[in-house]
Amino acid sequence: EPDRPAFFNPIYRKKCTLTSLYAALLLREAGFEQYPRDFIDPLVRFFIETPYFSPRSGWSFSIPSNNKHPHAPWWSYSTDTNRVENPGLSAHICALILETVQDQSVVEIGLGIAHNLVLPVLNSNEESGELFVTGCLAMLDVLRKLSYINTEEHNRLLSRLISRVQNTLERDVSKWGTYSVRPDKYIRSPKSPFYNGNQEITQKVLKYLADTLPEEGSWDITWSWFDNQSQYPESFVISRMWWRSILSIQHLSFMSSFGYLESRK
């Protein structure tokens, strides 16, 4: 149906929770202060109506049909992986819903996920996935901005998030060439709440990126698809090339936010 947003296509309704969220995050990163209504309204409707959402477990990080297509092994459907990764993905979607939706019934869904799924993980020592820190940061900011939590509670929760980051960052420069939690994963600008106390290691990341830029002008990925790489060789090559572009944009944005590119002219 060409006159309807892609989110209403039955195929998309099953498979695109994370990629649809990613599209919204890219718009925000590109400078959109407000999402266009003709984009956000069907997107939120998709999030609420997708069969891979429940008020108890949030939005699913992986779904069964992933296994039928070329994919990195961490995208294989797994209930154990979803248990760890769902709270972070759900935190991002909660932030988006609370920030953009006026329908009180939908707002209540977002608040329910925040208080019953995401915040209990933050207040505990439970394992959390790769999206958890950035998702929580966005969600906490919206909760405070809309007065769903007061400043004191926001600061307490933010402090717990900062502690998680401090305990997660890989500070050994020799390990940055492999898949690791390099500081720039979370410290994206001097305004980051994770920057204080990490100024020195951030400068090391900036120098590391400058020193490791290949002659052809794009950084390579630091991961593989392991056994899936031989099973889907062509798809891996395509994925690798796309990710080299994504990483180059991310790294240059990070370097620019700290004035590092200007200082090297």
Secondary structure as a PSIPRED ss2 file (coil, helix, strand):
# PSIPRED VFORMAT (PSIPRED V4.0)

   1 E C   1.000  0.000  0.000
   2 P C   1.000  0.000  0.000
   3 D C   1.000  0.000  0.000
   4 R C   1.000  0.000  0.000
   5 P C   1.000  0.000  0.000
   6 A H   0.000  1.000  0.000
   7 F H   0.000  1.000  0.000
   8 F H   0.000  1.000  0.000
   9 N C   1.000  0.000  0.000
  10 P H   0.000  1.000  0.000
  11 I H   0.000  1.000  0.000
  12 Y H   0.000  1.000  0.000
  13 R H   0.000  1.000  0.000
  14 K H   0.000  1.000  0.000
  15 K H   0.000  1.000  0.000
  16 C C   1.000  0.000  0.000
  17 T H   0.000  1.000  0.000
  18 L H   0.000  1.000  0.000
  19 T H   0.000  1.000  0.000
  20 S H   0.000  1.000  0.000
  21 L H   0.000  1.000  0.000
  22 Y H   0.000  1.000  0.000
  23 A H   0.000  1.000  0.000
  24 A H   0.000  1.000  0.000
  25 L H   0.000  1.000  0.000
  26 L H   0.000  1.000  0.000
  27 L H   0.000  1.000  0.000
  28 R H   0.000  1.000  0.000
  29 E H   0.000  1.000  0.000
  30 A C   1.000  0.000  0.000
  31 G C   1.000  0.000  0.000
  32 F C   1.000  0.000  0.000
  33 E C   1.000  0.000  0.000
  34 Q C   1.000  0.000  0.000
  35 Y C   1.000  0.000  0.000
  36 P C   1.000  0.000  0.000
  37 R H   0.000  1.000  0.000
  38 D H   0.000  1.000  0.000
  39 F H   0.000  1.000  0.000
  40 I H   0.000  1.000  0.000
  41 D H   0.000  1.000  0.000
  42 P H   0.000  1.000  0.000
  43 L H   0.000  1.000  0.000
  44 V H   0.000  1.000  0.000
  45 R H   0.000  1.000  0.000
  46 F H   0.000  1.000  0.000
  47 F H   0.000  1.000  0.000
  48 I H   0.000  1.000  0.000
  49 E H   0.000  1.000  0.000
  50 T C   1.000  0.000  0.000
  51 P C   1.000  0.000  0.000
  52 Y C   1.000  0.000  0.000
  53 F E   0.000  0.000  1.000
  54 S E   0.000  0.000  1.000
  55 P C   1.000  0.000  0.000
  56 R C   1.000  0.000  0.000
  57 S C   1.000  0.000  0.000
  58 G E   0.000  0.000  1.000
  59 W E   0.000  0.000  1.000
  60 S C   1.000  0.000  0.000
  61 F C   1.000  0.000  0.000
  62 S C   1.000  0.000  0.000
  63 I C   1.000  0.000  0.000
  64 P H   0.000  1.000  0.000
  65 S H   0.000  1.000  0.000
  66 N H   0.000  1.000  0.000
  67 N H   0.000  1.000  0.000
  68 K H   0.000  1.000  0.000
  69 H C   1.000  0.000  0.000
  70 P C   1.000  0.000  0.000
  71 H C   1.000  0.000  0.000
  72 A C   1.000  0.000  0.000
  73 P H   0.000  1.000  0.000
  74 W H   0.000  1.000  0.000
  75 W H   0.000  1.000  0.000
  76 S C   1.000  0.000  0.000
  77 Y C   1.000  0.000  0.000
  78 S C   1.000  0.000  0.000
  79 T H   0.000  1.000  0.000
  80 D H   0.000  1.000  0.000
  81 T H   0.000  1.000  0.000
  82 N H   0.000  1.000  0.000
  83 R H   0.000  1.000  0.000
  84 V H   0.000  1.000  0.000
  85 E H   0.000  1.000  0.000
  86 N H   0.000  1.000  0.000
  87 P H   0.000  1.000  0.000
  88 G H   0.000  1.000  0.000
  89 L H   0.000  1.000  0.000
  90 S H   0.000  1.000  0.000
  91 A H   0.000  1.000  0.000
  92 H H   0.000  1.000  0.000
  93 I H   0.000  1.000  0.000
  94 C H   0.000  1.000  0.000
  95 A H   0.000  1.000  0.000
  96 L H   0.000  1.000  0.000
  97 I H   0.000  1.000  0.000
  98 L H   0.000  1.000  0.000
  99 E H   0.000  1.000  0.000
 100 T H   0.000  1.000  0.000
 101 V C   1.000  0.000  0.000
 102 Q C   1.000  0.000  0.000
 103 D C   1.000  0.000  0.000
 104 Q H   0.000  1.000  0.000
 105 S H   0.000  1.000  0.000
 106 V H   0.000  1.000  0.000
 107 V H   0.000  1.000  0.000
 108 E H   0.000  1.000  0.000
 109 I H   0.000  1.000  0.000
 110 G H   0.000  1.000  0.000
 111 L H   0.000  1.000  0.000
 112 G H   0.000  1.000  0.000
 113 I H   0.000  1.000  0.000
 114 A H   0.000  1.000  0.000
 115 H H   0.000  1.000  0.000
 116 N H   0.000  1.000  0.000
 117 L H   0.000  1.000  0.000
 118 V H   0.000  1.000  0.000
 119 L H   0.000  1.000  0.000
 120 P H   0.000  1.000  0.000
 121 V H   0.000  1.000  0.000
 122 L H   0.000  1.000  0.000
 123 N C   1.000  0.000  0.000
 124 S C   1.000  0.000  0.000
 125 N C   1.000  0.000  0.000
 126 E C   1.000  0.000  0.000
 127 E C   1.000  0.000  0.000
 128 S C   1.000  0.000  0.000
 129 G C   1.000  0.000  0.000
 130 E C   1.000  0.000  0.000
 131 L C   1.000  0.000  0.000
 132 F H   0.000  1.000  0.000
 133 V H   0.000  1.000  0.000
 134 T H   0.000  1.000  0.000
 135 G H   0.000  1.000  0.000
 136 C H   0.000  1.000  0.000
 137 L H   0.000  1.000  0.000
 138 A H   0.000  1.000  0.000
 139 M H   0.000  1.000  0.000
 140 L H   0.000  1.000  0.000
 141 D H   0.000  1.000  0.000
 142 V H   0.000  1.000  0.000
 143 L H   0.000  1.000  0.000
 144 R H   0.000  1.000  0.000
 145 K H   0.000  1.000  0.000
 146 L C   1.000  0.000  0.000
 147 S C   1.000  0.000  0.000
 148 Y C   1.000  0.000  0.000
 149 I C   1.000  0.000  0.000
 150 N C   1.000  0.000  0.000
 151 T H   0.000  1.000  0.000
 152 E H   0.000  1.000  0.000
 153 E H   0.000  1.000  0.000
 154 H H   0.000  1.000  0.000
 155 N H   0.000  1.000  0.000
 156 R H   0.000  1.000  0.000
 157 L H   0.000  1.000  0.000
 158 L H   0.000  1.000  0.000
 159 S H   0.000  1.000  0.000
 160 R H   0.000  1.000  0.000
 161 L H   0.000  1.000  0.000
 162 I H   0.000  1.000  0.000
 163 S H   0.000  1.000  0.000
 164 R H   0.000  1.000  0.000
 165 V H   0.000  1.000  0.000
 166 Q H   0.000  1.000  0.000
 167 N H   0.000  1.000  0.000
 168 T H   0.000  1.000  0.000
 169 L C   1.000  0.000  0.000
 170 E C   1.000  0.000  0.000
 171 R C   1.000  0.000  0.000
 172 D C   1.000  0.000  0.000
 173 V H   0.000  1.000  0.000
 174 S H   0.000  1.000  0.000
 175 K H   0.000  1.000  0.000
 176 W C   1.000  0.000  0.000
 177 G C   1.000  0.000  0.000
 178 T C   1.000  0.000  0.000
 179 Y C   1.000  0.000  0.000
 180 S C   1.000  0.000  0.000
 181 V C   1.000  0.000  0.000
 182 R C   1.000  0.000  0.000
 183 P H   0.000  1.000  0.000
 184 D H   0.000  1.000  0.000
 185 K H   0.000  1.000  0.000
 186 Y C   1.000  0.000  0.000
 187 I C   1.000  0.000  0.000
 188 R C   1.000  0.000  0.000
 189 S C   1.000  0.000  0.000
 190 P C   1.000  0.000  0.000
 191 K C   1.000  0.000  0.000
 192 S C   1.000  0.000  0.000
 193 P C   1.000  0.000  0.000
 194 F C   1.000  0.000  0.000
 195 Y C   1.000  0.000  0.000
 196 N C   1.000  0.000  0.000
 197 G C   1.000  0.000  0.000
 198 N C   1.000  0.000  0.000
 199 Q H   0.000  1.000  0.000
 200 E H   0.000  1.000  0.000
 201 I H   0.000  1.000  0.000
 202 T H   0.000  1.000  0.000
 203 Q H   0.000  1.000  0.000
 204 K H   0.000  1.000  0.000
 205 V H   0.000  1.000  0.000
 206 L H   0.000  1.000  0.000
 207 K H   0.000  1.000  0.000
 208 Y H   0.000  1.000  0.000
 209 L H   0.000  1.000  0.000
 210 A H   0.000  1.000  0.000
 211 D H   0.000  1.000  0.000
 212 T C   1.000  0.000  0.000
 213 L C   1.000  0.000  0.000
 214 P C   1.000  0.000  0.000
 215 E C   1.000  0.000  0.000
 216 E C   1.000  0.000  0.000
 217 G C   1.000  0.000  0.000
 218 S C   1.000  0.000  0.000
 219 W C   1.000  0.000  0.000
 220 D C   1.000  0.000  0.000
 221 I C   1.000  0.000  0.000
 222 T C   1.000  0.000  0.000
 223 W C   1.000  0.000  0.000
 224 S C   1.000  0.000  0.000
 225 W C   1.000  0.000  0.000
 226 F C   1.000  0.000  0.000
 227 D H   0.000  1.000  0.000
 228 N H   0.000  1.000  0.000
 229 Q H   0.000  1.000  0.000
 230 S H   0.000  1.000  0.000
 231 Q H   0.000  1.000  0.000
 232 Y C   1.000  0.000  0.000
 233 P H   0.000  1.000  0.000
 234 E H   0.000  1.000  0.000
 235 S H   0.000  1.000  0.000
 236 F H   0.000  1.000  0.000
 237 V H   0.000  1.000  0.000
 238 I H   0.000  1.000  0.000
 239 S H   0.000  1.000  0.000
 240 R H   0.000  1.000  0.000
 241 M H   0.000  1.000  0.000
 242 W H   0.000  1.000  0.000
 243 W H   0.000  1.000  0.000
 244 R H   0.000  1.000  0.000
 245 S H   0.000  1.000  0.000
 246 I H   0.000  1.000  0.000
 247 L H   0.000  1.000  0.000
 248 S H   0.000  1.000  0.000
 249 I H   0.000  1.000  0.000
 250 Q H   0.000  1.000  0.000
 251 H H   0.000  1.000  0.000
 252 L H   0.000  1.000  0.000
 253 S H   0.000  1.000  0.000
 254 F H   0.000  1.000  0.000
 255 M H   0.000  1.000  0.000
 256 S H   0.000  1.000  0.000
 257 S H   0.000  1.000  0.000
 258 F C   1.000  0.000  0.000
 259 G C   1.000  0.000  0.000
 260 Y H   0.000  1.000  0.000
 261 L H   0.000  1.000  0.000
 262 E H   0.000  1.000  0.000
 263 S H   0.000  1.000  0.000
 264 R C   1.000  0.000  0.000
 265 K C   1.000  0.000  0.000
